[in-house]
Amino acid sequence: MSDRNPYVMLGVPFGSPRDVATRAFARKAKGQRRSRARVSESKGELTDLTWALNQVSEAIRDPRTALDVYRVPADPNALEPAGEGVLRPGPESMPRTTASSDAEWARLLDAAREEAVAVLHEEIASTAALPER
């Protein structure tokens, strides 16, 4: 079983026809071509998109019988049990294993405030102009 799903790579529902996959490929490939900054990554992603389009249009003749393609449910909650039980236990409160960190948290907040004020002062000082005399 491959760990790559052509339908997920193209962003189309499982079993989509070739024309839907082709439009999705064109949309994603257009975005890849526009980003020239990451040329090597872009080429790799374009190769993956081409592979995915080929899988959807040529390799997978009947999606209902394609057992080597993992399927993602359309509803993310479809596989979750309805309520608490053996397969979905409730939360368990665990005892604290570390000392209270209130003092450390207060020091962290103070340091963050000081840093934010320093950044604001620097930004204001770099952009403000003195009035003419």
C-alpha positions as semicolon CSV with decimal commas, in nm:
position;residue;x (nm);y (nm);z (nm)
1;M;0,000;0,000;0,000
2;S;0,135;0,340;-0,094
3;D;0,148;0,614;0,167
4;R;0,050;0,872;-0,095
5;N;-0,312;0,932;-0,186
6;P;-0,357;1,096;-0,528
7;Y;-0,700;1,230;-0,434
8;V;-0,567;1,400;-0,121
9;M;-0,267;1,537;-0,312
10;L;-0,496;1,697;-0,570
11;G;-0,752;1,801;-0,310
12;V;-1,048;1,624;-0,470
13;P;-1,298;1,377;-0,320
14;F;-1,218;1,006;-0,349
15;G;-1,343;0,864;-0,677
16;S;-1,354;1,199;-0,860
17;P;-1,360;1,173;-1,240
18;R;-1,069;1,272;-1,463
19;D;-1,203;1,618;-1,552
20;V;-1,233;1,719;-1,185
21;A;-0,881;1,591;-1,119
22;T;-0,747;1,776;-1,425
23;R;-0,898;2,106;-1,306
24;A;-0,754;2,053;-0,959
25;F;-0,414;1,971;-1,111
26;A;-0,422;2,288;-1,322
27;R;-0,514;2,502;-1,021
28;K;-0,239;2,357;-0,800
29;A;0,023;2,353;-1,077
30;K;-0,051;2,718;-1,157
31;G;0,020;2,805;-0,795
32;Q;0,346;2,607;-0,810
33;R;0,464;2,782;-1,125
34;R;0,401;3,126;-0,974
35;S;0,630;3,063;-0,678
36;R;0,975;3,088;-0,833
37;A;1,155;3,129;-0,499
38;R;1,161;2,758;-0,420
39;V;1,251;2,616;-0,761
40;S;1,371;2,272;-0,648
41;E;1,078;2,222;-0,407
42;S;0,836;2,346;-0,672
43;K;0,966;2,093;-0,927
44;G;0,928;1,811;-0,675
45;E;0,573;1,915;-0,590
46;L;0,487;1,946;-0,959
47;T;0,621;1,595;-1,016
48;D;0,402;1,469;-0,730
49;L;0,098;1,645;-0,875
50;T;0,167;1,491;-1,217
51;W;0,193;1,146;-1,056
52;A;-0,136;1,204;-0,872
53;L;-0,316;1,312;-1,191
54;N;-0,183;1,006;-1,372
55;Q;-0,304;0,780;-1,091
56;V;-0,653;0,930;-1,091
57;S;-0,692;0,935;-1,470
58;E;-0,504;0,620;-1,581
59;A;-0,403;0,383;-1,303
60;I;-0,723;0,375;-1,098
61;R;-0,982;0,241;-1,342
62;D;-1,256;0,173;-1,088
63;P;-1,213;0,361;-0,757
64;R;-1,456;0,124;-0,582
65;T;-1,212;-0,163;-0,631
66;A;-0,889;0,029;-0,562
67;L;-0,786;-0,131;-0,235
68;D;-0,434;0,011;-0,233
69;V;-0,556;0,372;-0,195
70;Y;-0,640;0,469;0,161
71;R;-0,964;0,657;0,196
72;V;-1,032;0,959;0,411
73;P;-1,390;0,989;0,536
74;A;-1,575;1,300;0,417
75;D;-1,702;1,352;0,771
76;P;-1,409;1,362;1,016
77;N;-1,640;1,254;1,299
78;A;-1,765;0,946;1,112
79;L;-1,527;0,710;1,290
80;E;-1,575;0,855;1,639
81;P;-1,808;0,676;1,881
82;A;-2,126;0,860;1,976
83;G;-2,062;0,877;2,352
84;E;-1,833;0,766;2,631
85;G;-1,759;0,398;2,654
86;V;-1,486;0,141;2,609
87;L;-1,367;0,293;2,279
88;R;-1,397;0,653;2,400
89;P;-1,315;0,683;2,768
90;G;-1,371;1,007;2,954
91;P;-1,083;1,228;3,066
92;E;-0,881;1,126;3,371
93;S;-0,744;1,390;3,605
94;M;-0,380;1,324;3,686
95;P;-0,201;1,453;3,994
96;R;0,048;1,734;3,944
97;T;0,407;1,609;3,930
98;T;0,587;1,947;3,929
99;A;0,592;2,244;4,160
100;S;0,370;2,545;4,094
101;S;0,508;2,768;3,822
102;D;0,317;3,087;3,906
103;A;0,636;3,282;3,986
104;E;0,804;3,166;3,665
105;W;0,492;3,252;3,467
106;A;0,488;3,603;3,619
107;R;0,858;3,653;3,531
108;L;0,791;3,535;3,175
109;L;0,500;3,779;3,134
110;D;0,711;4,066;3,273
111;A;0,995;3,985;3,032
112;A;0,747;3,968;2,741
113;R;0,601;4,307;2,836
114;E;0,945;4,465;2,858
115;E;1,043;4,320;2,521
116;A;0,720;4,440;2,359
117;V;0,769;4,792;2,496
118;A;1,130;4,796;2,373
119;V;1,021;4,686;2,025
120;L;0,749;4,953;2,016
121;H;0,994;5,222;2,127
122;E;1,245;5,117;1,864
123;E;0,979;5,113;1,590
124;I;0,841;5,452;1,689
125;A;1,190;5,600;1,714
126;S;1,287;5,472;1,370
127;T;0,975;5,605;1,196
128;A;0,906;5,929;1,385
129;A;1,033;6,257;1,246
130;L;1,130;6,551;1,458
131;P;0,924;6,867;1,409
132;E;1,090;7,150;1,222
133;R;1,225;7,441;1,426
